[in-house]
């Protein structure tokens, strides 16, 4: 059963390439995860970075502009 699950995941990854929105969500999720971990284990000031990422995602919902999207487009990530 477990091997079948991993096989299905491999097939899904092979069929679909990550788009610019997929990359954006992955990068934002990674930044939030790392900043929360650093805020918890290193210093609470890292929570400011978590708030920055959240605020940036919030404003991009209304303005339709995100700095990371501009960076990803410059790197020629597929739309």
C-alpha positions as CSV (number, residue, x, y, z in Angstrom):
1,X,0.0,0.0,0.0
2,X,2.7,2.4,0.9
3,X,4.8,1.7,-2.2
4,X,1.7,2.3,-4.3
5,X,1.3,5.7,-2.6
6,X,4.8,6.7,-3.4
7,X,4.4,5.5,-7.0
8,X,1.3,7.7,-7.5
9,X,3.2,10.7,-6.1
10,X,6.1,10.0,-8.5
11,X,3.7,9.8,-11.5
12,X,2.1,13.1,-10.5
13,X,5.4,14.9,-10.2
14,X,6.5,13.6,-13.6
15,X,3.4,14.7,-15.3
16,X,3.1,18.3,-13.9
17,X,5.9,20.9,-13.9
18,X,5.7,23.5,-11.3
19,X,4.3,26.8,-12.4
20,X,5.2,30.3,-11.2
21,X,2.3,30.2,-8.7
22,X,3.4,26.8,-7.4
23,X,6.9,28.1,-6.8
24,X,5.5,31.2,-5.1
25,X,3.5,29.1,-2.7
26,X,6.4,26.8,-2.0
27,X,8.8,29.7,-1.3
28,X,6.3,31.5,0.9
29,X,5.5,28.4,2.8
30,X,9.2,27.6,3.3
31,X,9.9,31.2,4.5
32,X,7.0,31.0,7.0
33,X,8.1,27.6,8.3
34,X,11.7,28.6,8.7
35,X,10.9,32.0,10.3
36,X,8.5,30.4,12.8
37,X,11.1,27.8,13.7
38,X,13.8,30.4,14.1
39,X,11.4,32.6,16.2
40,X,10.6,29.7,18.5
41,X,14.1,28.3,18.9
42,X,16.5,31.2,18.3
43,X,15.0,34.6,18.9
44,X,11.4,36.0,18.9
45,X,12.5,38.8,16.5
46,X,12.3,36.3,13.6
47,X,8.5,36.5,13.9
48,X,8.8,39.9,12.2
49,X,9.9,38.1,9.1
50,X,6.8,35.8,9.3
51,X,4.6,38.9,9.6
52,X,6.4,40.5,6.6
53,X,5.7,37.4,4.4
54,X,2.1,37.3,5.5
55,X,1.6,41.0,4.8
56,X,3.2,40.7,1.4
57,X,0.9,37.8,0.5
58,X,-2.1,39.9,1.7
59,X,-1.2,43.0,-0.3
60,X,-0.5,40.9,-3.4
61,X,-4.1,39.6,-3.3
62,X,-5.3,43.1,-3.8
63,X,-2.6,44.7,-6.0
64,X,-1.9,41.6,-8.1
65,X,1.9,42.4,-7.7
66,X,4.4,40.4,-5.7
67,X,8.2,41.0,-5.7
68,X,8.9,37.2,-5.7
69,X,6.8,36.8,-8.9
70,X,9.0,39.4,-10.5
71,X,12.1,37.5,-9.4
72,X,10.7,34.2,-10.7
73,X,9.8,35.8,-14.0
74,X,13.3,37.1,-14.4
75,X,14.5,33.5,-13.7
76,X,12.3,32.4,-16.6
77,X,10.0,30.1,-14.5
78,X,7.0,28.9,-16.6
79,X,3.7,30.6,-16.1
